[in-house]
Amino acid sequence: MTIQIEGFGLAGACLALALAHRGAKVFVHDDGLGGSTRVAAGLVNPVAGKNFQPSWRINDFWPEALRFYESLDVSLFKPMPIFRKWLSDQAKFEKKEALVRPWVESISAEGVFWRGGGWLDTSRFLEQARQALLALGVRFEQGSCEVKISCTGARGLMKDDAKGLSHRCAKGEMLKVRITDWQQENILTGGGWLIPIGQHEYRVGATYDWDGFERGPTSEGREKVVAILEGFTRKPFEIVDHVSGVRPIVRRSQPVLFQRKPKEWIFNGLGSKGVIYAPGTARRLADHLLEGKLLDSELEWTG
């Protein structure tokens, strides 16, 4: 089978690898932007949000995803404890404690440590995926194909590629900062997040804005992220980089597979948790296209 993939962020890269490893002839059309993947934090947080909700079907998707990344390069994913500080919400956690117990490392008066977290170097993942695909004979160009699959993230959703699939795309801004006299070795969350990335540098984010997608990084966004940083530390810092991206969010922040036409598919909706869901969703679509297996009903959107 010959397949054309449009887009080369997390969705497009994982799908191209899943198909090419199974013998499909794959073409990838890449505009070089990589969507939100190139600027993503790559955070894997098993319990996220204000309501202490375990990430959707994390036990199904994350073990497969971790094996996938490690098969490409064992250094792509950085396991790291996550400390979630209390925000006047400890009582809410206590109501959910039985549900989230598998991910609790320890609890203190200041917050809770989650196990099983870390971050993926998403930019380097795309570089490694490209090299692996070239070695498998994948061509990064438009080609004659039997099946076309759109993996165009927020841009595709905002163009209404999937007619009738409503979206809640959200712009996020993030800073990379250098703090030379601070040795923080855990990911911090609660009112935002902070990820140690080495050499006294940290990624900090992120904002959620539902308009102004085309404006790129803004001074307002920078101020919001600085406020997040100051919620974690008052140490002096230097801003190294300031980036923005648009998260492709649909339904309940779950990935979506949609057959638009008999030979056209859409793979979208990875949102802010694409690192967890991209490999498993890609594998399920490859199983369907190449072996005729039924799709996971919770991933398929029928319009």
Secondary structure, DSSP 8 states (H G I E B T S, - for coil): -EEEEE--SHHHHHHHHHHHTTT-EEEEE--S--TTGGG---EE-SEETTTTEE-TTHHHHHHHHHHHHHHH-TTSEEE--EEEE-SS-HHHHHHHHHHHGGGEEEE-SSEEEESS-EEE-HHHHHHHHHHHHHHTT-BSS----SEEEE--HHHHHHTTSSTT--B--EEEEEEEEE-TT----SEEESSSEEEEEETTEEEEE---BSS-GGG-S-HHHHHHHHHHHHHH--S--EEEEEEEEEE--BTTT--EEEEEETTEEEEE--GGGHHHHHHHHHHHHHHHHHH-----TTTB---
